[in-house]
Amino acid sequence: MRKIILILLLLTAYMIGAKAEVDPNFYVYLCFGQSNMEGNATPESVDKEYVDPRFQMLACVDFSNPARKMGQWYTAYPPLVRQGTGLCVVDYFGRTMVKYLPDNVRVGVVNVAIGGTKIEGFISEEVADYIKDEADWLKNYFNAYDNDPYKRLVDMAKIAQQTGAIKGILLHQGESNNMQRDWPKKVKLIYDRLIEDLGLNAADVPLFVGELVSQAEGGACWGHNSVIATMPSVIENSYIISSADCPQRGDGLHFTAAGYRVMGQRYAKAVLNLMGIEAEIDEPVKPAAEYALDKKFTSIEEIGNTPFTIYNESSGKAFYGSTDQNLGYEVLTTALSTKVA
């Protein structure tokens, strides 16, 4: 029944699109990947504030809460992928894009992502073998896309093409393929198929690939960033989005809500840069103590009022404070000479 509905939906979109004129100022971005693309952080109050309706999301599954129908456009409030997911890297990508683009330009995202999936989950001929022995929870995620996420992405992209122009592709995936050297070739296979199946010109549709949680932030799969770094040698029109200093939630895999905001803005900054637009984005503020390693301060004022956390290796206790708390010069300089957590 779901496949019949999808076919009818595509036919309806085709008939509507045949009458509607494609808006060249409706920029569409295809997004795919695993949990960080799907959204793993609970949206915070700032994330629920006003979203410019020029930032749109195409529902790629049916939602009951919030009520959304597959194949229809909505203002892009989280969750963008499916109900039950959270804030993802795409949320602040779109918000930043419309902030810097002219008022007559809209941005739409088509996001198909599955938490925990390997890149093979987006290779149609490999999906059945890949998921047959996987856990039920992962099978349920695939079932939402009729067990072929790539086809769903293409089907939804074709609907998007009825009213907008595909301008780029965003990818965040790799934890489940950690350190697999053939990963870039599999990404290229998917990218090339999208270009062909959607009648696109690769020179006009760049691929933006986000790094995983970094080593400095305690990333469990940070080594895969060295594999991601090779993408421009495999796909010429591809760009790497740094994850440096983006905080993670403690599992070594997923960014915090703040981390998603930064990553999303960095994706947008890279895209806008190719358009000749310089974007000012909110980068993470490093704790003052992080700059204090191997350095002696002559005065407290040199450090400023930035909050910081320091770990005292000998006592095993964390030290938290800020220089506006009247800590005292001796206490402060002693803390700054210890190891930063």
Secondary structure, 3 states (H helix, E strand, C coil): CHHHHHHHHHHHHHHHHHHCCCCCCEEEEEEEECHHHHCCECCCHHHHCCCCCCEEEECCCCEECCEECCCCEEECCCCCCCCCCCECHHHHHHHHHHHHCCCCCEEEEEEEECCCCCHHHHCHHHHHHHHCCCCHHHHHHHHCCCCCHHHHHHHHHHHHCCCCEEEEEEEECCHHHCCCCCHHHHHHHHHHHHHHHCCCCHHHCCEEEECCCCCCCCCCCHHHHHHHCCHHHHCCCEEEECCCCCCECCCCCCECHHHHHHHHHHHHHHHHHHCCCCCCCCCCCCCHHHHCCCCCCCCHHHCCCCCEEEEECCCCEEEEECHHHCCCHHHHHHHHCCCCC
